[in-house]
Amino acid sequence: MAEVSEVLMSVLSTIRVPRPGDRVHKDECALSFSSPESEGGLYVCMNSFLGFGSQYVDRHHTRSGQRAYLHISRTRKAPKEDDENSGSGDPPKKKPTRLAIGIEGGFNVEQEQYEEEVKVVLFPDRQQVTSDDLATMPDVVRERVSLAMAGLMSADSVSHTLQVQQWDGELRAESRHAVELKQLNNGTKIPPSGWRCEVCDLQENLWMNLSDGRVFCGRRYFDGSGGNNHALLHFQQTGHPLAVKLGTITPDGADVYSYDEDDMVLDPKLPEHLSHFGIDMMTMEKTEHTMTELEIAVNQRVGEWEVIQESGATLRPLSGPGLTGMKNLGNSCYLNSVMQVLFTVPDFQSKYVSNIDKIFNEAPSDPTQDFKTQVAKLGYGLLSGEYSKPAPDPGEGSEPSSEPRGDQVGIAARMFKALVGRGHPEFSTNRQQDAQEFLLHFINMVERNCRSGVNPSEAFRFLVEERIVCQQSQKAKYTQRVDYILQLPVPMDQATNTEELQEAERRREEADSSGAPPPVPVRACIPFTACMAALSEPETLTDFWSSAAQAKTTATKTTRFASFPDHMVIQVKKFTFGQDWVPKKLDVSIDVPDTLDLTALRGTGQQPGEELLPEVAPPPLMTPDVEVKGILGSHGNEEDDSLYSPLLSPVLDDSTLSQLCEMGFPLEACRKAVYYTGNTGIDAAMNWVMGHMDDPDFSAPLVLPGTSSAPGTTPTESFSEEHLATIVSMGFSRDQATRALRATSNVLERAVDWIFSHLDDLESMEVSEGGRSAAESEGSREPPPGPKVRDGPGKYELFAFISHMGTSTMCGHYVCHIKKDQQWVIFNDQKVCASEKPPKDLGYLYFYRRVTE
């Protein structure tokens, strides 16, 4: 032990005590998914606080020279027979009482209990030092090492901090109707008990309207329980917005619902409103479940396998290489589904998994913050089969279950999720997200990190050709843009079961008017051929500015493929807006084929004898009856504005602009929508937004046509030379740097982010020596090359699809089905099973690969 003490003394200066703000990785290996529960445990460097599994700790010691590691190993405890009446003396496990995570009364994310063993290990000889051993060592060694051990064990790990983000689902806003609520003096007095629905005599789930005191049953739940919608029907008939749930009234408050605001709300004058109908809050007792308690009960059941998809069938669990489940980290099923599919694509496998040793060897000192390292770690975890093992039986020690469960140990991609979501307002949270938006976000990150070398996202990249024909001059305009996803429209008017849908709607309306239970919904059946026809048919542009006619006229736009990618992603546009602009999901079944031939949709470019529209910009918008002031030019003055710059500040309708912004669209996109529709109202502006959401510059600032659209045309335009030099040093041309700074108001950080998110546009500007684009060179007459895309036959076969369950992309659940060795496999987070009936007609994202003859 004296020898070990000497070694500790020699490395004492490298042993640190964690301070506030230090990132402590004591739950997950930086290069694998090993954890303290894994075989061999986890080694935490006592200087950098990075964690490493037994297979990677020697590598870190060799590269860093660090010798002292805290070794943490955990062994799972057997569950107690009865949590509430155990004889061990441990306190019973508390049930959640709040719809919250990470706060008192909320859901407890730590479900399992472990026995923990901690010791210091000294490399390279792996000498072990326990707490008891420290007691025999010199004071300076004992105190320093003990403090470091205690600090590491008490510090919150990075993964734990990410997992337990506080979220409170009970926070409610004050209703806008509460303070000025009008209550009828109709003499109604509500007894303290014995309530019944005035229509159907139901005695539970009862709501009293706070305007007239009438009592009706609540909404019918998805499983058939609840009420018969009579309280909702009463609101629709009277417009009285607020109702209180009888049985939830206590001196502390009650459940109040606003039908107008469609949410649970706070009523600060609730005691007064209840007293109007003879109810004394101070004497009431709770007899009904609150809405929060009902939601908690649903959340406790949400993980049951039979609720998801392919219920009713005993699915055969699968395991092995490429069949590894992923733990749900709290609404991370969208990420799990997308990454499972991406790592079946050979480009991603070869880029990150085949080169994993090279990537790890070149990783920076903190590999947890390196994109390539974490993507390679995830890919290897999914494909190697090392983590594709059955999860421990929760009833270990009891009789094993005869039914296969399908759960795996799987991998928890916390480090990966934190890295790809960092700085993003949505993907950095624990909220549910749109799988399509995450796919594009991840592809964008791959693009940023693969500017040199092989880029696996090229497997999805393709060119779209848009042909616009002016109906007045019959001249055409051709443009090309880069895309990664084919968005497939859903023509609801082409449903093959129209009569059945109409009958279902009639029955629903009858049920609503009579208060009867709603009928079983009927799903619209849309032929895939109808969707493709809607995609390929010409679109009429009624407000097209023709450079040939120098006026607005009608035009037709046809969209075709200029290239076919190796892998085609098709998004079914199930999520749309209703007539009230409220997002909704279309409940449709589409007979998506296993094979697909898109050859007929290849673009042909300019036709023989076809004239092109001249390249002339439209005039700036002049709104009538409004004095438009210019921006003071370099030669203008306040007394004489005759020398004002030709740049004009567009006058935009504030009402339309604010309505669009409230819907969540970017401000600059809203400004352009109002500008290009001539201040003609919300409907026209919204149509413009929906028609231009896929434009690469959708969120870029509004640039008035004919003014600052070209470099050097604006006398007052100037950019920081330091900012320009910084961007040029990244490999971009001066023109590209100028364009980025112009689009982001000369803010360097925003410009760098903008330039990486518009790579496809910028790649068309060929960079030549000296930092000038080829388009600037006087002697250059060759058109600049387009972005790098692959091309080949337009024939494909389906190999994966991602399905969404729920009413919105912001809620619900995602699963994916992937074809492995001619067998469909369902990946539902940690559950991986052979699929019996893959629901190919209900998918959201479909993935096809090229068929080569």
Buried (B, 14 or more C-beta within 10 A) or exposed (E): EEEBBEBBBEBBEBBBBBEEEBBBBBBBBBBBBBBBBBEEBBBBBBBBBBBBBBBBBBBBBEEBEBBBBBBBBBEEEEBBEEEEEEEEEEEEEEEBEBBBBBEEBBBEEEEEBEEEEBBBBBBEEEBEBEBEBBEEBBEEBBEBBBBBBBBBBEBEBBBBBBBBEEBEBBEBEEBEBBEEBEBBEEEBEBEEEEBBBBBBEBEBBBBBBBBBBBBBBBBBEEEEEBBBBBBBBBBEEEEBBBBBBBBBBBEEBBBBBBBBBEEBBBBEBBBEBBEBBEBEBEEBEEEBBBBBBBBBEEBEEEBEBEEBBBEEEEBEBBBEEBBBBBBBBBBBBBBBBBBBBBBBBBBBBEBBBBBBEEBBEEBEEBBBBBBBBBBBBBBBBBBBBBBBBEBEBEEEEEEEEEEEBBBBBBBBBBBBBBBBBEEEEBBBBBEBBBBBEBBBBBBBBBBBBBEEEEBBBBBBBBBBBBBBBBBBBEBBBBEBBBBBBBBBBBBBEBBBBEEBBEEBEEBBEEBBEEBBBBBEEBBBBBBBEBBBEBBEEEEEBEBBBBBBBEEBBBBBBBBBBBBBBBBBBBBBBBBEEEEEEEBEBBEBBBBBBEEBEBEEBBBEEEEEEEEEBEEEEBEBBEBEEEEEEBBBBEEBEEEEEEEBBBBBEBBBBEEBBEBBBEBEBBEBBBBBBBBBBBBEBBEBBBBBBEEBEEEBBBBBBBBBBBBBEEEEEBEEBEBEEEBBEBBBEEEBBBBBBBBBBBBBEBBBEBBBBBBBBBBBBBBBBBBBEEBEBBBBEEEEEEEBEBBEBBBEBBBBEBBBBBBBBEEEBBEBBBBBBBBBEEEBBBBBBBBBBBBEEBBBBBBBBBBBBBBEE
